[in-house]
């Protein structure tokens, strides 16, 4: 377990709740992504948006067009959704990103819910 990643996840969730409280559900994923990036930067947290993620295939690094929505302090991947409900494929996507990056913690956040707490899933790469 990475204590810093754990602490960061709490800060990210707080920032996401602030964004959701301000905007509510119903916007495009890209809007929440931009606002959450702004909120995190405003709180002094380093964040990168739309980070390219390559795949290693048979020892060769290949760019396959994957992008992480947000990479927070090179420790936590945040995948944002605006869907009716999170599904196992969303979890699989985030777990794959965690494995490819060799990171421990990721957050899957669905902004298309009345109360954001219902749309947050914390995933760990064992």
Helices and strands as residue ranges (DSSP letters): H 3-23, H 29-42, E 47-57, E 60-72, E 76-81, H 88-101, E 105-110, G 116-119, E 120-124
